[in-house]
């Protein structure tokens, strides 16, 4: 059971609107643009995360090709970078899954 | 390794262990060099090859501010001061006036023991990385249903 929520002050505007049983003021596509508590737009934070993951993947691929081209890159360093890229990709995937779960939960409440 | 990255320390202990792996790799290479030059009687610097060894420094450590390890090289290749072994071998191109040849003071058994120690140290650091990866994946599973 979910306890009734009285105070919606700390919630993002989209979530507060749903909890107040008002129709969403913003279309679902722009939910990610809502400002978080710190003032940073969550959308841009997510974009940064994706850019970071992409940079890691590129870096790992560069190390791999550098090693294959005969540059003096230690094998363990290449594998470490590949592994870090893999873990950061999984992290991004988990964030995305959480986001989708939250979105679907909201849409279910809206019906 | 990647100072511009916004997320760091994804795999606990991996960067530090990576530096240690590089240090151990240097040690293994130096041991290989000693074994390869065990009978080298003449070098470009003159005299027989001088045995080298790796001294580890305290540079492999966490920085004061946080979890980013110091990336400075944490080792030093130093020469073994032991004098060369003199062997009587007349007719050798590097023999002196009395027929003595200076061979490097390298004991192959000592080198093999060092190699085993370096191998085990490398494996130990690999274990740290494997452990860190398993921890990272378990931490990611917190969010799963």
gemmi code that builds the backbone of each chain (N, CA, C; Angstrom):
import gemmi

chains = {
    "A": [
        ("UNK", (0.841, -1.204, 0.000), (0.000, 0.000, 0.000), (0.871, 1.246, 0.000)),
        ("UNK", (0.442, 2.218, -0.739), (1.175, 3.484, -0.799), (0.474, 4.487, 0.098)),
        ("UNK", (1.259, 5.098, 0.986), (0.680, 6.101, 1.887), (0.238, 7.324, 1.091)),
        ("UNK", (-0.877, 7.952, 1.492), (-1.310, 9.158, 0.784), (-0.263, 10.259, 0.910)),
        ("UNK", (-0.043, 10.976, -0.175), (0.983, 12.010, -0.204), (0.344, 13.377, -0.076)),
        ("UNK", (0.719, 14.110, 0.949), (0.171, 15.444, 1.166), (1.051, 16.524, 0.566)),
        ("UNK", (2.339, 16.344, 0.769), (3.267, 17.395, 0.381), (3.895, 17.060, -0.968)),
        ("UNK", (3.600, 17.846, -1.972), (4.174, 17.610, -3.297), (5.218, 18.664, -3.640)),
        ("UNK", (5.671, 19.411, -2.625), (6.562, 20.541, -2.889), (7.911, 20.093, -3.448)),
        ("UNK", (8.422, 18.941, -2.929), (9.758, 18.531, -3.336), (9.789, 17.773, -4.648)),
        ("UNK", (8.626, 17.521, -5.240), (8.591, 16.694, -6.438), (8.736, 17.549, -7.685)),
        ("UNK", (9.133, 16.862, -8.772), (9.239, 17.577, -10.040), (7.832, 17.969, -10.504)),
        ("UNK", (7.689, 19.061, -11.273), (6.369, 19.577, -11.658), (5.498, 18.524, -12.343)),
        ("UNK", (6.117, 17.681, -13.180), (5.337, 16.687, -13.911), (4.721, 15.679, -12.952)),
        ("UNK", (5.532, 15.226, -11.997), (5.055, 14.235, -11.037), (3.995, 14.855, -10.122)),
        ("UNK", (4.213, 16.102, -9.705), (3.250, 16.790, -8.851), (1.903, 16.936, -9.553)),
        ("UNK", (1.953, 17.224, -10.859), (0.724, 17.383, -11.637), (-0.052, 16.078, -11.668)),
        ("UNK", (0.653, 14.980, -11.821), (-0.018, 13.681, -11.873), (-0.627, 13.351, -10.520)),
        ("UNK", (0.132, 13.629, -9.447), (-0.346, 13.313, -8.116), (-1.566, 14.150, -7.760)),
        ("UNK", (-1.662, 15.370, -8.291), (-2.808, 16.234, -8.029), (-3.983, 15.904, -8.949)),
        ("UNK", (-3.866, 14.822, -9.686), (-4.898, 14.365, -10.628), (-5.278, 15.446, -11.630)),
        ("UNK", (-4.268, 16.199, -12.008), (-4.467, 17.157, -13.092), (-3.816, 16.581, -14.340)),
        ("UNK", (-4.302, 16.951, -15.507), (-3.631, 16.469, -16.713), (-2.220, 17.032, -16.802)),
        ("UNK", (-1.329, 16.270, -17.418), (0.055, 16.706, -17.549), (0.156, 17.996, -18.352)),
        ("UNK", (0.865, 18.947, -17.793), (1.023, 20.222, -18.487), (2.026, 20.119, -19.629)),
        ("UNK", (2.920, 19.151, -19.513), (3.932, 18.987, -20.556), (3.718, 17.648, -21.247)),
        ("UNK", (3.965, 17.584, -22.547), (3.865, 16.289, -23.214), (4.938, 15.346, -22.683)),
        ("UNK", (4.672, 14.018, -22.702), (5.603, 13.064, -22.104), (7.016, 13.162, -22.669)),
        ("UNK", (7.155, 13.571, -23.927), (8.488, 13.591, -24.542), (9.410, 14.588, -23.853)),
        ("UNK", (8.848, 15.612, -23.219), (9.706, 16.626, -22.617), (9.819, 16.459, -21.107)),
        ("UNK", (9.403, 15.294, -20.610), (9.494, 15.055, -19.166), (10.942, 15.155, -18.709)),
        ("UNK", (11.842, 14.654, -19.566), (13.248, 14.617, -19.164), (13.848, 16.013, -19.074)),
        ("UNK", (13.148, 17.032, -19.551), (13.682, 18.386, -19.468), (13.369, 19.055, -18.133)),
        ("UNK", (12.551, 18.385, -17.295), (12.183, 18.999, -16.024), (13.415, 19.188, -15.146)),
        ("UNK", (13.475, 20.331, -14.448), (14.636, 20.630, -13.629), (14.627, 19.775, -12.373)),
        ("UNK", (15.780, 19.246, -12.016), (15.914, 18.442, -10.813), (16.095, 19.344, -9.605)),
        ("UNK", (16.251, 18.760, -8.415), (16.390, 19.556, -7.197), (17.630, 20.450, -7.224)),
        ("UNK", (18.710, 19.998, -7.899), (19.947, 20.771, -7.908), (19.908, 21.880, -8.940)),
        ("UNK", (18.875, 21.917, -9.760), (18.797, 22.932, -10.778), (19.349, 22.468, -12.110)),
        ("UNK", (20.033, 21.309, -12.131), (20.557, 20.778, -13.384), (19.434, 20.045, -14.113)),
        ("UNK", (19.315, 20.300, -15.392), (18.303, 19.591, -16.151), (18.695, 18.120, -16.245)),
        ("UNK", (17.730, 17.260, -15.922), (18.034, 15.830, -15.922), (18.385, 15.353, -17.322)),
        ("UNK", (17.729, 15.979, -18.305), (17.998, 15.582, -19.687), (19.446, 15.789, -20.076)),
        ("UNK", (20.001, 16.951, -19.669), (21.394, 17.227, -20.054), (22.347, 16.326, -19.290)),
        ("UNK", (21.958, 15.963, -18.045), (22.779, 15.047, -17.266), (22.835, 13.682, -17.955)),
        ("UNK", (21.659, 13.260, -18.428), (21.587, 11.975, -19.136), (22.420, 12.037, -20.413)),
        ("UNK", (22.336, 13.206, -21.097), (23.138, 13.384, -22.307), (24.623, 13.284, -22.013)),
        ("UNK", (25.035, 13.891, -20.890), (26.446, 13.823, -20.488), (26.862, 12.386, -20.238)),
        ("UNK", (25.967, 11.644, -19.575), (26.276, 10.239, -19.275), (26.485, 9.462, -20.571)),
        ("UNK", (25.581, 9.696, -21.534), (25.690, 8.966, -22.802), (26.974, 9.352, -23.529)),
        ("UNK", (27.306, 10.646, -23.501), (28.544, 11.113, -24.152), (29.764, 10.461, -23.494)),
        ("UNK", (29.702, 10.382, -22.153), (30.820, 9.801, -21.414), (31.007, 8.335, -21.772)),
        ("UNK", (29.861, 7.606, -21.818), (29.916, 6.185, -22.166), (30.478, 6.029, -23.573)),
        ("UNK", (30.030, 6.908, -24.469), (30.506, 6.842, -25.854), (32.006, 7.109, -25.921)),
        ("UNK", (32.464, 8.104, -25.114), (33.902, 8.428, -25.115), (34.712, 7.234, -24.641)),
        ("UNK", (34.183, 6.545, -23.623), (34.894, 5.372, -23.113), (34.971, 4.270, -24.162)),
        ("UNK", (33.851, 4.059, -24.861), (33.843, 3.021, -25.900), (34.858, 3.358, -26.990)),
        ("UNK", (34.890, 4.664, -27.371), (35.826, 5.088, -28.417), (37.264, 4.898, -27.951)),
        ("UNK", (37.494, 5.265, -26.681), (38.847, 5.144, -26.133), (39.299, 3.685, -26.123)),
        ("UNK", (38.378, 2.795, -25.697), (38.717, 1.364, -25.658), (39.004, 0.858, -27.069)),
        ("UNK", (38.184, 1.276, -28.032), (38.406, 0.836, -29.417), (39.730, 1.362, -29.952)),
        ("UNK", (40.071, 2.616, -29.582), (41.347, 3.203, -30.012), (42.520, 2.402, -29.451)),
        ("UNK", (42.420, 2.044, -28.145), (43.511, 1.268, -27.539), (43.665, -0.069, -28.242)),
        ("UNK", (42.516, -0.703, -28.522), (42.547, -2.007, -29.197), (43.255, -1.891, -30.540)),
        ("UNK", (42.813, -0.911, -31.346), (43.403, -0.804, -32.682), (44.861, -0.371, -32.582)),
        ("UNK", (45.174, 0.473, -31.560), (46.560, 0.870, -31.371), (47.444, -0.327, -31.081)),
        ("UNK", (46.925, -1.248, -30.237), (47.707, -2.429, -29.906), (47.880, -3.313, -31.147)),
        ("UNK", (46.789, -3.433, -31.928), (46.858, -4.288, -33.117), (47.791, -3.681, -34.166)),
        ("UNK", (47.953, -2.341, -34.139), (48.857, -1.702, -35.095), (50.301, -1.721, -34.624)),
        ("UNK", (50.538, -2.357, -33.464), (51.916, -2.520, -33.009), (52.402, -1.433, -32.083)),
        ("UNK", (51.499, -0.567, -31.611), (51.946, 0.445, -30.650), (52.177, -0.212, -29.298)),
        ("UNK", (53.002, 0.424, -28.482), (53.350, -0.163, -27.190), (52.274, 0.138, -26.155)),
        ("UNK", (51.125, -0.510, -26.315), (50.058, -0.361, -25.328), (50.014, -1.652, -24.530)),
        ("UNK", (50.120, -1.575, -23.191), (50.079, -2.814, -22.417), (48.715, -3.495, -22.551)),
        ("UNK", (48.769, -4.819, -22.643), (47.545, -5.599, -22.842), (46.540, -5.363, -21.723)),
        ("UNK", (47.037, -5.317, -20.473), (46.105, -5.171, -19.352), (45.402, -3.819, -19.388)),
        ("UNK", (46.115, -2.789, -19.911), (45.482, -1.478, -19.980), (44.336, -1.479, -20.985)),
        ("UNK", (44.538, -2.166, -22.106), (43.490, -2.271, -23.118), (42.269, -2.984, -22.535)),
        ("UNK", (42.538, -4.097, -21.853), (41.429, -4.868, -21.301), (40.706, -4.088, -20.209)),
        ("UNK", (41.478, -3.332, -19.412), (40.861, -2.525, -18.350), (39.931, -1.476, -18.945)),
        ("UNK", (40.399, -0.817, -20.004), (39.569, 0.208, -20.638), (38.308, -0.404, -21.233)),
        ("UNK", (38.465, -1.582, -21.862), (37.300, -2.250, -22.441), (36.306, -2.609, -21.345)),
        ("UNK", (36.841, -3.059, -20.212), (35.962, -3.470, -19.110), (35.253, -2.269, -18.498)),
        ("UNK", (35.988, -1.150, -18.359), (35.361, 0.074, -17.829), (34.276, 0.561, -18.773)),
        ("UNK", (34.542, 0.465, -20.069), (33.535, 0.873, -21.053), (32.298, 0.003, -20.924)),
        ("UNK", (32.516, -1.291, -20.739), (31.398, -2.219, -20.623), (30.563, -1.914, -19.378)),
        ("UNK", (31.246, -1.678, -18.244), (30.512, -1.404, -17.005), (29.750, -0.082, -17.115)),
        ("UNK", (30.380, 0.931, -17.746), (29.686, 2.220, -17.865), (28.481, 2.090, -18.799)),
        ("UNK", (28.591, 1.224, -19.814), (27.441, 0.998, -20.692), (26.314, 0.328, -19.909)),
        ("UNK", (26.662, -0.637, -19.067), (25.640, -1.299, -18.255), (24.974, -0.309, -17.311)),
        ("UNK", (25.793, 0.612, -16.766), (25.242, 1.648, -15.885), (24.230, 2.496, -16.636)),
        ("UNK", (24.583, 2.895, -17.864), (23.676, 3.699, -18.686), (22.384, 2.935, -18.956)),
        ("UNK", (22.544, 1.632, -19.221), (21.381, 0.788, -19.502), (20.453, 0.722, -18.291)),
        ("UNK", (21.064, 0.612, -17.085), (20.258, 0.543, -15.871), (19.500, 1.848, -15.660)),
        ("UNK", (20.180, 2.984, -15.917), (19.523, 4.290, -15.774), (18.352, 4.385, -16.745)),
        ("UNK", (18.584, 3.943, -17.962), (17.530, 3.964, -18.984), (16.353, 3.075, -18.572)),
        ("UNK", (16.658, 1.880, -18.056), (15.583, 0.981, -17.620), (14.759, 1.612, -16.514)),
        ("UNK", (15.466, 2.247, -15.551), (14.766, 2.901, -14.446), (13.858, 4.005, -14.972)),
        ("UNK", (14.381, 4.765, -15.917), (13.628, 5.881, -16.493), (12.364, 5.363, -17.177)),
        ("UNK", (12.526, 4.290, -17.946), (11.384, 3.726, -18.663), (10.368, 3.175, -17.673)),
        ("UNK", (10.846, 2.518, -16.619), (9.941, 1.999, -15.588), (9.125, 3.132, -14.993)),
        ("UNK", (9.838, 4.219, -14.647), (9.156, 5.359, -14.045), (8.129, 5.965, -14.981)),
        ("UNK", (8.515, 6.090, -16.237), (7.610, 6.663, -17.229), (6.362, 5.809, -17.376)),
        ("UNK", (6.563, 4.482, -17.464), (5.414, 3.592, -17.649), (4.508, 3.604, -16.425)),
        ("UNK", (5.129, 3.707, -15.253), (4.352, 3.808, -14.016), (3.470, 5.051, -14.050)),
        ("UNK", (4.078, 6.170, -14.481), (3.327, 7.430, -14.573), (2.180, 7.298, -15.564)),
        ("UNK", (2.428, 6.685, -16.715), (1.388, 6.566, -17.731), (0.256, 5.684, -17.228)),
        ("UNK", (0.627, 4.661, -16.418), (-0.387, 3.765, -15.868), (-1.289, 4.530, -14.900)),
        ("UNK", (-0.698, 5.467, -14.135), (-1.495, 6.266, -13.205), (-2.392, 7.242, -13.955)),
        ("UNK", (-1.957, 7.658, -15.093), (-2.655, 8.682, -15.858), (-3.931, 8.130, -16.478)),
        ("UNK", (-3.983, 6.807, -16.705), (-5.125, 6.209, -17.402), (-6.409, 6.310, -16.583)),
    ],
    "B": [
        ("UNK", (44.180, 8.100, -16.274), (44.055, 7.593, -17.624), (43.077, 8.439, -18.432)),
        ("UNK", (41.980, 8.809, -17.781), (40.953, 9.552, -18.494), (40.449, 10.676, -17.596)),
        ("UNK", (41.225, 11.760, -17.465), (40.852, 12.795, -16.495), (39.619, 13.595, -16.905)),
        ("UNK", (39.249, 13.597, -18.193), (38.100, 14.388, -18.621), (36.778, 13.685, -18.323)),
        ("UNK", (36.844, 12.426, -17.959), (35.615, 11.665, -17.753), (34.875, 12.161, -16.510)),
        ("UNK", (33.558, 12.208, -16.618), (32.784, 12.677, -15.478), (32.521, 11.554, -14.485)),
        ("UNK", (32.371, 10.323, -14.968), (32.227, 9.210, -14.036), (33.566, 8.503, -13.946)),
        ("UNK", (33.987, 8.255, -12.706), (35.269, 7.573, -12.542), (35.133, 6.552, -11.420)),
        ("UNK", (36.100, 5.664, -11.381), (36.079, 4.641, -10.349), (34.920, 3.672, -10.475)),
        ("UNK", (34.584, 3.327, -11.717), (33.465, 2.398, -11.918), (33.806, 1.016, -11.383)),
        ("UNK", (35.035, 0.594, -11.627), (35.476, -0.707, -11.126), (36.372, -0.426, -9.932)),
        ("UNK", (35.935, -0.785, -8.724), (36.708, -0.424, -7.532), (38.122, -1.000, -7.578)),
        ("UNK", (39.109, -0.127, -7.402), (40.492, -0.570, -7.321), (41.157, -0.888, -8.643)),
        ("UNK", (40.418, -0.725, -9.753), (40.959, -1.200, -11.035), (42.119, -0.342, -11.523)),
        ("UNK", (42.013, 0.976, -11.326), (43.078, 1.845, -11.859), (44.393, 1.594, -11.133)),
        ("UNK", (44.300, 1.514, -9.817), (45.503, 1.267, -9.024), (46.108, -0.081, -9.401)),
        ("UNK", (45.242, -1.098, -9.516), (45.739, -2.420, -9.880), (46.328, -2.394, -11.284)),
        ("UNK", (45.781, -1.539, -12.153), (46.334, -1.415, -13.495), (47.757, -0.878, -13.470)),
        ("UNK", (48.000, 0.135, -12.605), (49.359, 0.669, -12.457), (50.295, -0.408, -11.916)),
        ("UNK", (49.791, -1.171, -10.943), (50.613, -2.236, -10.365), (50.929, -3.299, -11.412)),
        ("UNK", (49.951, -3.570, -12.304), (50.203, -4.552, -13.369), (51.310, -4.064, -14.291)),
        ("UNK", (51.290, -2.757, -14.609), (52.355, -2.209, -15.450), (53.709, -2.360, -14.762)),
        ("UNK", (53.737, -2.102, -13.437), (54.989, -2.236, -12.684), (55.480, -3.679, -12.706)),
        ("UNK", (54.557, -4.631, -12.488), (54.949, -6.046, -12.487), (55.403, -6.476, -13.867)),
        ("UNK", (54.755, -5.910, -14.891), (55.163, -6.239, -16.260), (56.600, -5.792, -16.501)),
        ("UNK", (56.944, -4.594, -15.996), (58.325, -4.115, -16.122), (59.279, -5.073, -15.415)),
        ("UNK", (58.880, -5.541, -14.224), (59.743, -6.456, -13.477), (59.970, -7.734, -14.284)),
        ("UNK", (58.879, -8.260, -14.896), (59.007, -9.495, -15.675), (59.918, -9.258, -16.881)),
        ("UNK", (59.789, -8.072, -17.498), (60.642, -7.774, -18.658), (62.104, -7.660, -18.255)),
        ("UNK", (62.356, -7.040, -17.090), (63.744, -6.899, -16.638), (64.341, -8.265, -16.318)),
        ("UNK", (63.536, -9.162, -15.714), (64.028, -10.512, -15.423), (64.351, -11.234, -16.731)),
        ("UNK", (63.462, -11.058, -17.720), (63.718, -11.661, -19.030), (65.006, -11.137, -19.644)),
        ("UNK", (65.244, -9.839, -19.464), (66.470, -9.240, -19.988), (67.694, -9.834, -19.294)),
        ("UNK", (67.608, -10.048, -17.966), (68.722, -10.647, -17.230), (69.012, -12.057, -17.731)),
        ("UNK", (67.933, -12.837, -17.948), (68.132, -14.219, -18.399), (68.730, -14.222, -19.812)),
        ("UNK", (68.224, -13.310, -20.650), (68.710, -13.271, -22.032), (70.181, -12.876, -22.095)),
        ("UNK", (70.624, -12.048, -21.137), (72.000, -11.544, -21.163), (72.887, -12.221, -20.132)),
        ("UNK", (72.499, -13.438, -19.695), (73.252, -14.104, -18.626), (74.691, -14.395, -19.038)),
        ("UNK", (74.950, -14.536, -20.341), (76.311, -14.855, -20.801), (76.888, -13.748, -21.677)),
        ("UNK", (76.335, -12.546, -21.566), (76.832, -11.443, -22.391), (78.110, -10.876, -21.785)),
        ("UNK", (79.217, -11.001, -22.511), (80.505, -10.557, -21.972), (80.906, -9.174, -22.472)),
        ("UNK", (80.212, -8.679, -23.472), (80.580, -7.346, -23.962), (79.321, -6.542, -24.281)),
        ("UNK", (79.268, -5.327, -23.749), (78.150, -4.428, -24.027), (78.691, -3.159, -24.669)),
        ("UNK", (77.801, -2.345, -25.164), (78.238, -1.095, -25.810), (78.887, -0.158, -24.790)),
        ("UNK", (78.490, -0.311, -23.509), (79.092, 0.534, -22.467), (80.454, 0.003, -22.029)),
        ("UNK", (80.848, -1.168, -22.535), (82.112, -1.776, -22.138), (81.923, -2.722, -20.975)),
        ("UNK", (82.673, -3.811, -20.941), (82.568, -4.786, -19.862), (81.374, -5.695, -20.051)),
        ("UNK", (81.169, -6.644, -19.132), (80.039, -7.561, -19.262), (78.725, -6.878, -18.922)),
        ("UNK", (77.626, -7.537, -19.293), (76.297, -7.037, -18.939), (76.169, -7.000, -17.430)),
        ("UNK", (75.519, -5.947, -16.940), (75.324, -5.842, -15.493), (73.878, -6.163, -15.157)),
        ("UNK", (73.698, -7.061, -14.211), (72.346, -7.483, -13.831), (71.531, -6.278, -13.377)),
        ("UNK", (70.241, -6.238, -13.784), (69.371, -5.141, -13.390), (68.217, -5.676, -12.573)),
        ("UNK", (67.711, -4.833, -11.715), (66.535, -5.227, -10.942), (65.606, -4.034, -10.805)),
        ("UNK", (64.353, -4.347, -10.469), (63.338, -3.304, -10.365), (63.093, -3.005, -8.904)),
        ("UNK", (63.145, -1.722, -8.605), (62.824, -1.300, -7.242), (61.476, -0.596, -7.307)),
        ("UNK", (60.520, -1.060, -6.501), (59.199, -0.426, -6.486), (59.210, 0.761, -5.527)),
        ("UNK", (58.584, 1.851, -5.970), (58.503, 3.048, -5.132), (57.079, 3.188, -4.613)),
        ("UNK", (56.899, 4.123, -3.731), (55.574, 4.264, -3.133), (54.624, 5.092, -4.004)),
        ("UNK", (54.998, 5.334, -5.253), (54.143, 6.161, -6.114), (52.851, 5.453, -6.497)),
        ("UNK", (52.795, 4.121, -6.338), (51.550, 3.416, -6.629), (50.683, 3.516, -5.388)),
        ("UNK", (49.861, 4.535, -5.340), (49.016, 4.723, -4.162), (47.860, 5.632, -4.537)),
        ("UNK", (46.895, 5.674, -3.650), (45.769, 6.569, -3.850), (46.225, 8.012, -3.620)),
        ("UNK", (45.638, 8.949, -4.378), (45.961, 10.355, -4.141), (45.299, 10.816, -2.852)),
        ("UNK", (45.748, 11.953, -2.329), (45.210, 12.450, -1.065), (43.742, 12.843, -1.197)),
        ("UNK", (43.381, 13.355, -2.374), (42.044, 13.942, -2.511), (40.963, 12.894, -2.643)),
        ("UNK", (41.225, 11.810, -3.295), (40.146, 10.852, -3.521), (40.642, 9.530, -4.021)),
        ("UNK", (39.842, 8.901, -4.855), (40.140, 7.533, -5.245), (40.994, 7.450, -6.500)),
        ("UNK", (41.346, 8.605, -7.110), (42.168, 8.536, -8.311), (43.613, 8.252, -7.936)),
        ("UNK", (44.162, 7.131, -8.388), (45.539, 6.832, -8.016), (46.519, 7.760, -8.719)),
        ("UNK", (47.652, 7.950, -8.092), (48.715, 8.757, -8.682), (49.286, 7.993, -9.873)),
        ("UNK", (49.366, 8.663, -11.007), (49.747, 7.971, -12.230), (51.246, 7.983, -12.479)),
        ("UNK", (52.028, 8.474, -11.517), (53.476, 8.503, -11.714), (54.020, 7.082, -11.751)),
        ("UNK", (55.103, 6.868, -12.505), (55.668, 5.520, -12.544), (56.145, 5.121, -11.158)),
        ("UNK", (55.730, 3.969, -10.716), (56.004, 3.552, -9.347), (57.153, 2.598, -9.232)),
        ("UNK", (58.106, 2.681, -10.170), (59.234, 1.756, -10.088), (60.464, 2.401, -10.696)),
        ("UNK", (61.580, 1.743, -10.477), (62.867, 2.264, -10.897), (63.707, 1.055, -11.286)),
        ("UNK", (64.373, 1.101, -12.403), (65.264, 0.008, -12.795), (66.666, 0.373, -12.312)),
        ("UNK", (67.210, -0.449, -11.406), (68.529, -0.153, -10.838), (69.497, -1.294, -11.166)),
        ("UNK", (70.779, -0.972, -11.151), (71.808, -1.971, -11.473), (72.226, -2.705, -10.217)),
        ("UNK", (72.474, -3.992, -10.389), (72.967, -4.818, -9.297), (74.466, -4.551, -9.141)),
        ("UNK", (74.940, -4.128, -7.959), (76.362, -3.756, -7.819), (77.320, -4.940, -7.725)),
        ("UNK", (76.818, -6.168, -7.744), (77.715, -7.311, -7.569), (78.770, -7.353, -8.683)),
        ("UNK", (80.019, -7.666, -8.330), (81.077, -7.693, -9.354), (80.893, -8.883, -10.297)),
        ("UNK", (81.409, -8.772, -11.515), (81.267, -9.882, -12.468), (82.019, -11.133, -12.014)),
        ("UNK", (81.605, -12.271, -12.539), (82.244, -13.547, -12.210), (83.384, -13.770, -13.198)),
        ("UNK", (84.597, -14.009, -12.667), (85.756, -14.209, -13.541), (85.933, -15.697, -13.828)),
        ("UNK", (86.016, -16.034, -15.108), (86.172, -17.425, -15.521), (87.420, -17.533, -16.391)),
        ("UNK", (88.240, -18.542, -16.101), (89.439, -18.729, -16.924), (89.049, -19.409, -18.236)),
        ("UNK", (89.278, -18.698, -19.341), (88.833, -19.196, -20.632), (89.748, -18.594, -21.696)),
        ("UNK", (90.866, -19.231, -21.905), (91.829, -18.689, -22.875), (91.275, -18.820, -24.282)),
        ("UNK", (91.603, -17.820, -25.095), (91.132, -17.846, -26.473), (89.796, -17.172, -26.672)),
        ("UNK", (89.113, -16.851, -25.577), (87.836, -16.128, -25.707), (88.128, -14.706, -26.190)),
        ("UNK", (87.320, -14.169, -27.119), (87.625, -12.829, -27.643), (87.649, -11.741, -26.569)),
        ("UNK", (86.954, -11.961, -25.449), (86.939, -10.935, -24.404), (87.851, -11.290, -23.236)),
        ("UNK", (88.730, -12.268, -23.415), (89.642, -12.646, -22.335), (90.716, -11.569, -22.160)),
        ("UNK", (91.102, -11.349, -20.893), (92.162, -10.356, -20.651), (93.534, -11.022, -20.789)),
        ("UNK", (94.608, -10.320, -20.404), (95.974, -10.804, -20.622), (96.225, -12.136, -19.917)),
        ("UNK", (95.540, -12.360, -18.750), (95.760, -13.612, -18.015), (94.773, -14.702, -18.428)),
        ("UNK", (93.954, -14.435, -19.465), (93.004, -15.441, -19.941), (91.721, -15.503, -19.145)),
        ("UNK", (91.413, -14.463, -18.363), (90.191, -14.446, -17.566), (89.100, -13.668, -18.314)),
        ("UNK", (87.901, -14.234, -18.300), (86.759, -13.575, -18.948), (85.761, -13.168, -17.865)),
        ("UNK", (85.270, -11.917, -17.933), (84.281, -11.433, -16.954), (82.870, -11.746, -17.455)),
        ("UNK", (82.163, -12.578, -16.689), (80.772, -12.896, -17.016), (79.845, -12.152, -16.045)),
        ("UNK", (78.629, -11.812, -16.468), (77.711, -11.121, -15.543), (77.385, -11.996, -14.339)),
        ("UNK", (77.216, -11.362, -13.191), (76.910, -12.101, -11.967), (75.424, -12.442, -11.933)),
        ("UNK", (75.029, -13.342, -12.836), (73.611, -13.709, -12.912), (73.467, -15.184, -12.574)),
        ("UNK", (72.635, -15.437, -11.579), (72.329, -16.800, -11.168), (70.955, -17.144, -11.720)),
        ("UNK", (70.900, -18.118, -12.618), (69.649, -18.404, -13.324), (68.556, -18.867, -12.362)),
        ("UNK", (68.944, -19.542, -11.271), (67.939, -20.003, -10.302), (67.312, -18.831, -9.569)),
        ("UNK", (68.169, -17.859, -9.257), (67.677, -16.646, -8.606), (66.676, -15.929, -9.526)),
        ("UNK", (67.019, -15.869, -10.826), (66.122, -15.201, -11.775), (64.791, -15.936, -11.884)),
        ("UNK", (64.838, -17.274, -11.889), (63.597, -18.046, -11.996), (62.720, -17.838, -10.764)),
        ("UNK", (63.361, -17.784, -9.589), (62.589, -17.531, -8.371), (61.935, -16.153, -8.432)),
        ("UNK", (62.694, -15.157, -8.894), (62.144, -13.805, -9.039), (60.984, -13.789, -10.030)),
        ("UNK", (61.144, -14.568, -11.110), (60.093, -14.620, -12.135), (58.809, -15.196, -11.555)),
        ("UNK", (58.959, -16.245, -10.724), (57.762, -16.841, -10.106), (57.085, -15.835, -9.183)),
        ("UNK", (57.893, -15.108, -8.421), (57.316, -14.108, -7.500), (56.581, -13.023, -8.290)),
        ("UNK", (57.206, -12.565, -9.391), (56.581, -11.523, -10.207), (55.279, -12.023, -10.833)),
        ("UNK", (55.296, -13.303, -11.275), (54.077, -13.888, -11.853), (52.945, -13.901, -10.839)),
        ("UNK", (53.269, -14.337, -9.628), (52.228, -14.424, -8.591), (51.697, -13.033, -8.254)),
        ("UNK", (52.614, -12.039, -8.216), (52.187, -10.673, -7.902), (51.257, -10.154, -9.001)),
        ("UNK", (51.582, -10.470, -10.257), (50.732, -10.056, -11.386), (49.345, -10.675, -11.243)),
        ("UNK", (49.330, -11.982, -10.929), (48.046, -12.672, -10.767), (47.238, -12.091, -9.607)),
        ("UNK", (47.944, -11.720, -8.539), (47.236, -11.141, -7.391), (46.543, -9.844, -7.783)),
        ("UNK", (47.235, -9.008, -8.597), (46.625, -7.755, -9.033), (45.464, -8.005, -9.995)),
        ("UNK", (45.601, -9.071, -10.805), (44.481, -9.440, -11.677), (43.262, -9.833, -10.842)),
        ("UNK", (43.512, -10.520, -9.733), (42.415, -10.919, -8.848), (41.697, -9.697, -8.293)),
        ("UNK", (42.480, -8.654, -7.965), (41.870, -7.414, -7.464), (40.918, -6.846, -8.512)),
        ("UNK", (41.343, -6.867, -9.778), (40.506, -6.317, -10.851), (39.258, -7.175, -11.037)),
        ("UNK", (39.437, -8.499, -11.056), (38.282, -9.391, -11.222), (37.274, -9.173, -10.103)),
        ("UNK", (37.796, -9.049, -8.880), (36.934, -8.813, -7.726), (36.175, -7.491, -7.887)),
        ("UNK", (36.892, -6.448, -8.320), (36.258, -5.146, -8.507), (35.169, -5.185, -9.561)),
        ("UNK", (35.420, -5.937, -10.632), (34.417, -6.040, -11.698), (33.160, -6.754, -11.193)),
        ("UNK", (33.386, -7.839, -10.432), (32.238, -8.560, -9.878), (31.436, -7.654, -8.951)),
        ("UNK", (32.142, -6.848, -8.144), (31.455, -5.925, -7.233), (30.648, -4.896, -8.013)),
        ("UNK", (31.240, -4.344, -9.098), (30.544, -3.334, -9.892), (29.272, -3.921, -10.492)),
        ("UNK", (29.358, -5.170, -10.975), (28.176, -5.770, -11.587), (27.110, -6.073, -10.540)),
        ("UNK", (27.565, -6.468, -9.343), (26.574, -6.692, -8.284), (25.920, -5.390, -7.866)),
        ("UNK", (26.727, -4.306, -7.834), (26.150, -3.005, -7.468), (25.126, -2.564, -8.512)),
        ("UNK", (25.394, -2.848, -9.784), (24.444, -2.488, -10.831), (23.144, -3.279, -10.698)),
        ("UNK", (23.245, -4.482, -10.134), (22.050, -5.320, -10.024), (21.106, -4.825, -8.940)),
        ("UNK", (21.539, -3.814, -8.144), (20.648, -3.250, -7.120), (19.366, -2.739, -7.770)),
        ("UNK", (19.513, -2.100, -8.927), (18.363, -1.474, -9.568), (17.451, -2.427, -10.317)),
        ("UNK", (17.911, -3.680, -10.473), (17.109, -4.613, -11.285), (15.952, -5.182, -10.500)),
        ("UNK", (14.937, -5.610, -11.241), (13.774, -6.207, -10.564), (13.823, -7.718, -10.697)),
    ],
}
model = gemmi.Model(1)
for chain_id, residues in chains.items():
    chain = gemmi.Chain(chain_id)
    for i, (resn, *xyz) in enumerate(residues, 1):
        res = gemmi.Residue()
        res.name, res.seqid = resn, gemmi.SeqId(i, " ")
        for name, pos in zip(("N", "CA", "C"), xyz):
            atom = gemmi.Atom()
            atom.name, atom.element = name, gemmi.Element(name[0])
            atom.pos, atom.b_iso = gemmi.Position(*pos), 0.0
            res.add_atom(atom)
        chain.add_residue(res)
    model.add_chain(chain)
structure = gemmi.Structure()
structure.add_model(model)
structure.setup_entities()
